[in-house]
Amino acid sequence: MKERYSRQALFKPIGKTGQKKISESHVMILGCGALGTANAANLARAGVGKLTIIDRDYVERSNLQRQQLFTDKDAENQVPKVIAAKEKLEAVNPEIEVNALILDVTGEELAPYLKDVDLVIDATDNFDIRFVMNDLIHKHKLPWIFGSCVGSTGMSYTILPGETPCLACILDTTTLSGATCDSVGIIAPAVQMVVAHQTAEALKLLVGDVNSLRTKLVMFDLWTNQYQMIKVDRAKKASCPSCGVDPSYPALSYDTRTKTEVLCGRNTVQIRANRHIVLEELASRLEKLGSIHVNKFLLSLHYGDYRVVVFSDGRAFIHGTSSMEEARKIYYQLVG
């Protein structure tokens, strides 16, 4: 057994056999913010053979308080989160493979990347994406680990298709706050608590110790010292369109995929456009309009009261507005 993993392999529930299984596994992490970076760091150090990390965003200074793989230089250079994370993860453990995808998740785009995945970890920041993931992963019959945190609170649950309630079932019976990190903030310890539950469950699944999996939804508030384990097995519904006896996977239908969306709490609108953009050509065309930053992955332009970030896949963030009509107008004025 390699020295790198010797202490982990001494832990009897893992051992040398379990460590070998970990090294042969492939974990997908959907989202590369606070939960995503911490889970990725844990699993990279644990020796997971392949990590696929997916995120649509780039590093900003407001991320640095809790998103542990990023540096101030990453924020200054507006590096896409998955690219910055890949660099740090490979420096931590050069023995593993890290696949970084700058991708705005839809069922259609994500499906091809699930072919040899053993486990998916939810590290997203909104429930629209989670419902897409819930349907897609049930369709492909993959285990996944839900996680969410805001303020000083967090929750996590391990979902096994065909055995446990799905996310839609659970949320139909559990009352959740509509608060987001951008509206009420977040403290880093709440992130680490959720990640501790997610990574531990991931290791249990990867070594095949399903009898040790936590079967309850965990919820906590670190500031008010509350911790709950809630039994949710009765939430599973035979009529559920995502995990029931005759699933239709509604979140995967075209009608549920928006081409324009307001990013929660950020005074920002995302525009989706399925087109390839040569960023250097766009930068040359727009250079007279304002200060431009461009790298291999995105172009950022200060345009009046707005900051416009355009990705090479045609997608854009229009910062400074929550009006979709206004954002579309700015996009077509600049990008065409």
TORVEX-703888 format. One record per residue (C-alpha): x, y, z; residue number from 1; residue in one letter. Coordinates in nm, 4 decimals, decimal comma. Each point is the difference from the previous one (the first is absolute). Layout:
N
        px        py        pz  seq  type
         X         Y         Z  NUM     A
...
This chain:
336
        px        py        pz  seq  type
    0,0000    0,0000    0,0000    1     M
    0,1367    0,3392   -0,0980    2     K
    0,1132    0,2271    0,2811    3     E
   -0,2374    0,2708   -0,1253    4     R
   -0,3065   -0,2027    0,1080    5     Y
    0,1513   -0,2040    0,2822    6     S
   -0,1948    0,1645    0,2836    7     R
   -0,3289   -0,0282   -0,1876    8     Q
    0,0627   -0,3671   -0,0767    9     A
    0,0662   -0,0648    0,3700   10     L
   -0,3636    0,0899    0,0623   11     F
   -0,1579   -0,3462    0,0075   12     K
   -0,3234    0,0768   -0,1867   13     P
    0,2173    0,1079   -0,2952   14     I
    0,3183   -0,2054    0,0201   15     G
    0,2173   -0,0892   -0,2993   16     K
   -0,2920   -0,1505   -0,1916   17     T
   -0,2116    0,3097    0,0464   18     G
    0,2870    0,2270   -0,0941   19     Q
    0,0401   -0,1898   -0,3256   20     K
   -0,3711    0,0468   -0,0719   21     K
    0,0326    0,3729    0,0698   22     I
    0,2934    0,0260   -0,2404   23     S
   -0,2061   -0,1686   -0,2742   24     E
   -0,3086    0,2177    0,0481   25     S
   -0,1351    0,2989   -0,1912   26     H
   -0,1902    0,2724    0,1852   27     V
   -0,1820    0,2887   -0,1637   28     M
   -0,0396    0,3219    0,2007   29     I
   -0,2665    0,2310   -0,1358   30     L
    0,0882    0,3523    0,1086   31     G
    0,3417    0,1387    0,0881   32     C
   -0,0783    0,2538    0,2680   33     G
    0,0249   -0,0477    0,3745   34     A
   -0,1346   -0,3559    0,0187   35     L
    0,1598   -0,1029   -0,3271   36     G
    0,3536    0,1157    0,0745   37     T
    0,0012   -0,1504    0,3489   38     A
   -0,1382   -0,3352   -0,1172   39     N
    0,2445   -0,0042   -0,2895   40     A
    0,2941    0,0731    0,2294   41     A
   -0,1028   -0,2773    0,2412   42     N
   -0,0491   -0,2572   -0,2745   43     L
    0,3206    0,0942   -0,1809   44     A
    0,1951   -0,0509    0,3212   45     R
   -0,1857   -0,3270    0,0584   46     A
    0,1257   -0,1292   -0,3349   47     G
   -0,3162   -0,0147   -0,2113   48     V
    0,1259   -0,1105   -0,3400   49     G
   -0,1949    0,2498   -0,2087   50     K
   -0,1864    0,3165    0,0888   51     L
   -0,2273    0,1785   -0,2443   52     T
   -0,0840    0,3503    0,1205   53     I
   -0,2637    0,2113   -0,1743   54     I
   -0,0805    0,3677    0,0467   55     D
   -0,1164    0,2935   -0,2131   56     R
    0,1554    0,2840    0,2004   57     D
    0,3338    0,1737    0,0537   58     Y
    0,1853    0,0989    0,3181   59     V
   -0,0943    0,3278    0,1697   60     E
    0,1404    0,1465    0,3213   61     R
   -0,3264   -0,0577    0,1851   62     S
    0,0642   -0,3748   -0,0462   63     N
    0,3321   -0,0063    0,1842   64     L
   -0,1439    0,0068    0,3528   65     Q
   -0,1293   -0,3570   -0,0333   66     R
    0,1041   -0,1533   -0,3352   67     Q
    0,3246   -0,1505    0,1132   68     Q
    0,1794   -0,0910   -0,3242   69     L
    0,0085    0,3546   -0,1379   70     F
    0,2470    0,2849    0,0442   71     T
   -0,0129    0,3753   -0,0366   72     D
    0,1904   -0,0335   -0,3277   73     K
   -0,2720   -0,2313   -0,1360   74     D
   -0,2564    0,2715    0,0764   75     A
    0,2147    0,2742   -0,1512   76     E
    0,0369   -0,1997   -0,3213   77     N
   -0,3658   -0,1111   -0,0028   78     Q
    0,1018   -0,3622   -0,0449   79     V
   -0,2889   -0,2452   -0,0500   80     P
   -0,0513   -0,1856    0,3253   81     K
    0,0566   -0,3478   -0,1389   82     V
    0,3271    0,1053   -0,1646   83     I
    0,1336    0,1533    0,3206   84     A
   -0,1157   -0,3043    0,1975   85     A
    0,1615   -0,2462   -0,2405   86     K
    0,3352    0,1757    0,0352   87     E
   -0,0129   -0,0166    0,3813   88     K
   -0,1270   -0,3585    0,0132   89     L
    0,2736   -0,1284   -0,2294   90     E
    0,2560    0,1789    0,2160   91     A
   -0,1451   -0,1715    0,3079   92     V
   -0,0027   -0,3452   -0,1613   93     N
    0,1629   -0,0481   -0,3419   94     P
   -0,0989   -0,3693    0,0043   95     E
   -0,3675    0,0676   -0,0735   96     I
   -0,1808    0,1120   -0,3151   97     E
   -0,1999    0,3221    0,0147   98     V
   -0,2466    0,0761   -0,2789   99     N
   -0,1093    0,3654    0,0110  100     A
   -0,3129    0,1008   -0,1938  101     L
   -0,1134    0,3606   -0,0396  102     I
   -0,3625   -0,0881   -0,0512  103     L
   -0,3434    0,1353    0,0792  104     D
   -0,1885   -0,3114    0,0921  105     V
   -0,2923   -0,1322   -0,1978  106     T
   -0,1011   -0,3641   -0,0158  107     G
    0,0931   -0,0217   -0,3653  108     E
    0,3526    0,1351    0,0522  109     E
    0,0759   -0,1883    0,3199  110     L
   -0,1163   -0,3474   -0,1028  111     A
    0,3049   -0,0989   -0,2117  112     P
    0,2352    0,0669    0,2910  113     Y
   -0,1775   -0,2514    0,2263  114     L
    0,1088   -0,3106   -0,1913  115     K
    0,2675   -0,1286    0,2394  116     D
   -0,0893    0,2025    0,3110  117     V
   -0,0447   -0,1941    0,3269  118     D
   -0,1409    0,2799    0,2140  119     L
   -0,1231    0,3588   -0,0334  120     V
    0,0363    0,2650    0,2696  121     I
   -0,2376    0,2962    0,0000  122     D
    0,1876    0,3244    0,0588  123     A
   -0,2294    0,2308   -0,1956  124     T
   -0,1507    0,3269    0,1173  125     D
   -0,3574   -0,0197   -0,1277  126     N
   -0,2859   -0,2460   -0,0042  127     F
   -0,0782    0,0284   -0,3717  128     D
    0,3296   -0,1717   -0,0761  129     I
   -0,0540   -0,2478    0,2822  130     R
   -0,3335   -0,1115   -0,1453  131     F
    0,1644   -0,0548   -0,3397  132     V
    0,2690   -0,2019    0,1751  133     M
   -0,2580   -0,1916    0,2040  134     N
   -0,1813   -0,1154   -0,3152  135     D
    0,3131   -0,0704   -0,2001  136     L
    0,1694   -0,2023    0,2696  137     I
   -0,3120   -0,2038    0,0686  138     H
   -0,0271   -0,0680   -0,3715  139     K
    0,3589   -0,1282    0,0012  140     H
   -0,0405   -0,1711    0,3397  141     K
    0,3006    0,1624    0,1656  142     L
    0,0345    0,0744    0,3725  143     P
    0,0343    0,3669    0,0892  144     W
    0,0507    0,2047    0,3134  145     I
   -0,2084    0,3129    0,0489  146     F
    0,1477    0,2920    0,1921  147     G
   -0,1074    0,3565    0,0692  148     S
    0,1080    0,2802    0,2327  149     C
   -0,0785    0,3655    0,0678  150     V
    0,0701    0,2264    0,2964  151     G
    0,0967   -0,2333    0,2845  152     S
   -0,2292   -0,2815   -0,1150  153     T
    0,0425   -0,3026   -0,2207  154     G
   -0,1439   -0,3337   -0,1006  155     M
    0,1024   -0,3185   -0,1775  156     S
   -0,1580   -0,3243   -0,1145  157     Y
    0,1213   -0,3027   -0,1928  158     T
   -0,2310   -0,1054   -0,2832  159     I
    0,0038   -0,3528   -0,1417  160     L
   -0,2252   -0,0349   -0,3077  161     P
   -0,2614   -0,2697    0,0482  162     G
    0,0565   -0,0162    0,3754  163     E
   -0,0308    0,3432    0,1625  164     T
   -0,2314    0,2954   -0,0616  165     P
    0,1282    0,2321   -0,2711  166     C
    0,0597    0,3712    0,0495  167     L
   -0,3455    0,0893   -0,1342  168     A
   -0,1641   -0,2363    0,2506  169     C
    0,1978    0,1433    0,2908  170     I
   -0,0621    0,3638   -0,0879  171     L
   -0,3694   -0,0704   -0,0372  172     D
   -0,0104   -0,0866    0,3700  173     T
    0,2768    0,2233    0,1416  174     T
   -0,0295    0,3758    0,0405  175     T
    0,3084    0,1865   -0,1220  176     L
    0,1016    0,3627    0,0233  177     S
    0,0260    0,1950   -0,3227  178     G
    0,3107    0,1786    0,1283  179     A
    0,3230   -0,0044   -0,1990  180     T
    0,3640    0,0771    0,0769  181     C
   -0,0332    0,3174   -0,2037  182     D
   -0,2991    0,1219    0,2017  183     S
    0,0822   -0,1004    0,3605  184     V
    0,3666   -0,0998   -0,0180  185     G
    0,1777   -0,3123    0,1185  186     I
    0,2723   -0,0985    0,2450  187     I
    0,2719   -0,2437   -0,1014  188     A
   -0,0580   -0,2481    0,2870  189     P
   -0,3497   -0,0716   -0,1338  190     A
    0,1594   -0,0956   -0,3317  191     V
    0,2511   -0,2280    0,1684  192     Q
   -0,2706   -0,1746    0,2022  193     M
   -0,2012   -0,0852   -0,3129  194     V
    0,3146   -0,1113   -0,1798  195     V
    0,0990   -0,2261    0,2904  196     A
   -0,3307   -0,1831   -0,0380  197     H
    0,0216   -0,0136   -0,3797  198     Q
    0,3590   -0,1229   -0,0224  199     T
   -0,0500   -0,2607    0,2715  200     A
   -0,3028   -0,1386   -0,1834  201     E
    0,1955    0,0043   -0,3259  202     A
    0,2795   -0,2102    0,1489  203     L
   -0,2528   -0,2510    0,1376  204     K
   -0,1537   -0,0371   -0,3460  205     L
    0,3326   -0,0268   -0,1788  206     L
    0,1280   -0,2792    0,2247  207     V
   -0,3358   -0,1792   -0,0146  208     G
   -0,0961    0,0393    0,3668  209     D
   -0,3684    0,0742   -0,0683  210     V
   -0,1066   -0,1269    0,3428  211     N
    0,1782    0,2976    0,1579  212     S
   -0,1764    0,2614   -0,2118  213     L
   -0,2006    0,2594    0,1884  214     R
   -0,3672   -0,0666   -0,0757  215     T
   -0,1355    0,3301    0,1338  216     K
   -0,0018    0,3593   -0,1172  217     L
    0,2413    0,1992    0,2148  218     V
   -0,0749    0,3670    0,0756  219     M
    0,1924    0,2349    0,2266  220     F
    0,0507    0,3598    0,1091  221     D
    0,3477    0,0571    0,1396  222     L
   -0,0836    0,3434    0,1388  223     W
   -0,3017   -0,1116    0,2036  224     T
    0,1547   -0,3393    0,0822  225     N
   -0,2747   -0,2090   -0,1601  226     Q
    0,0535   -0,3380   -0,1638  227     Y
   -0,2752   -0,2246   -0,1353  228     Q
   -0,0144   -0,3400   -0,1681  229     M
   -0,3345   -0,0398   -0,1746  230     I
   -0,1383   -0,3320   -0,1215  231     K
   -0,1348    0,0555   -0,3508  232     V
   -0,0508   -0,3507   -0,1414  233     D
   -0,3804    0,0441    0,0053  234     R
    0,0359    0,2983   -0,2332  235     A
    0,0620   -0,2314   -0,2950  236     K
   -0,3014    0,0032   -0,2346  237     K
   -0,0939   -0,2615   -0,2568  238     A
   -0,1576    0,2818   -0,2045  239     S
    0,3124    0,2177   -0,0004  240     C
    0,0834    0,1012   -0,3604  241     P
    0,3716   -0,0177    0,0794  242     S
    0,0367   -0,3238    0,1991  243     C
   -0,3430   -0,1662   -0,0043  244     G
   -0,1201   -0,3101   -0,1813  245     V
   -0,0566    0,1848   -0,3296  246     D
    0,2501    0,2889   -0,0068  247     P
   -0,0254    0,2731   -0,2633  248     S
    0,3027    0,2051    0,1192  249     Y
   -0,1713    0,3394   -0,0426  250     P
    0,3109    0,2091    0,0723  251     A
    0,1672   -0,1412   -0,3111  252     L
   -0,2630    0,1252   -0,2418  253     S
    0,0934    0,2844   -0,2321  254     Y
   -0,2763    0,2249    0,1327  255     D
    0,1611    0,0114    0,3448  256     T
    0,3368    0,1237   -0,1279  257     R
    0,0101    0,3790   -0,0020  258     T
    0,2257    0,1859   -0,2404  259     K
    0,0093    0,3059    0,2276  260     T
    0,0018    0,0001    0,3794  261     E
    0,0551    0,2364    0,2897  262     V
    0,2792   -0,1285    0,2237  263     L
   -0,1416   -0,0083    0,3496  264     C
    0,1059    0,2916    0,2185  265     G
    0,2731    0,1253   -0,2338  266     R
   -0,1722    0,2738   -0,2040  267     N
    0,1219   -0,1974   -0,2991  268     T
   -0,1693   -0,1619   -0,2989  269     V
    0,1435   -0,2977   -0,1854  270     Q
   -0,0587   -0,0205   -0,3746  271     I
    0,0303   -0,3442   -0,1617  272     R
    0,0887   -0,0087   -0,3696  273     A
    0,1153   -0,3110   -0,1819  274     N
    0,2732    0,1553   -0,2135  275     R
    0,3782    0,0120   -0,0143  276     H
    0,1653    0,3349    0,0602  277     I
    0,3614    0,0826   -0,0827  278     V
    0,0803    0,2097    0,3041  279     L
    0,2987    0,1803   -0,1521  280     E
   -0,2119    0,1182   -0,2946  281     E
   -0,2754    0,1174    0,2334  282     L
    0,2558    0,1825    0,2153  283     A
    0,1368    0,1772   -0,3066  284     S
   -0,3484    0,1089   -0,1015  285     R
   -0,0940    0,1255    0,3475  286     L
    0,3278    0,1556    0,1132  287     E
   -0,1210    0,3574   -0,0583  288     K
   -0,2980   -0,0471    0,2322  289     L
    0,1820   -0,0428    0,3290  290     G
    0,2534   -0,1890    0,2067  291     S
    0,0294   -0,3613   -0,1186  292     I
    0,1525   -0,3060    0,1649  293     H
    0,0328   -0,3122   -0,2148  294     V
    0,1486   -0,3444    0,0619  295     N
   -0,0334   -0,3381   -0,1726  296     K
   -0,3427   -0,0576    0,1500  297     F
   -0,1880    0,3304    0,0285  298     L
   -0,0133    0,3690   -0,0781  299     L
   -0,0968    0,2604    0,2594  300     S
   -0,1070    0,3507   -0,0957  301     L
   -0,1085    0,2994    0,2087  302     H
   -0,2779    0,1536   -0,2058  303     Y
   -0,1633    0,3034    0,1574  304     G
   -0,1584   -0,1118    0,3273  305     D
    0,0359   -0,3672   -0,0926  306     Y
    0,2694   -0,2630    0,0028  307     R
   -0,0436   -0,2500   -0,2804  308     V
    0,1780   -0,3357    0,0057  309     V
   -0,0150   -0,2057   -0,3203  310     V
    0,1126   -0,3641   -0,0220  311     F
    0,1275   -0,1722   -0,3152  312     S
   -0,3176   -0,2136   -0,0165  313     D
   -0,2086    0,3147   -0,0520  314     G
   -0,1272    0,0124    0,3575  315     R
    0,0202    0,3316    0,1864  316     A
   -0,0512    0,1531    0,3431  317     F
   -0,1437    0,3517   -0,0016  318     I
    0,0897    0,1423    0,3425  319     H
   -0,1869    0,3077    0,1205  320     G
   -0,3569   -0,0904   -0,0919  321     T
   -0,2680   -0,2499    0,0905  322     S
   -0,2099    0,0849   -0,3063  323     S
    0,0125   -0,2771   -0,2578  324     M
   -0,1224    0,2343   -0,2737  325     E
    0,2708    0,2524    0,0794  326     E
    0,2661   -0,2737    0,0147  327     A
   -0,1019   -0,1420   -0,3380  328     R
    0,0162    0,3475   -0,1531  329     K
    0,3545    0,0545    0,1323  330     I
    0,1087   -0,3441   -0,1161  331     Y
   -0,1145    0,0502   -0,3581  332     Y
    0,1412    0,3524   -0,0107  333     Q
    0,3445   -0,1295    0,0941  334     L
    0,0173   -0,3558   -0,1282  335     V
   -0,2450    0,0178   -0,2852  336     G
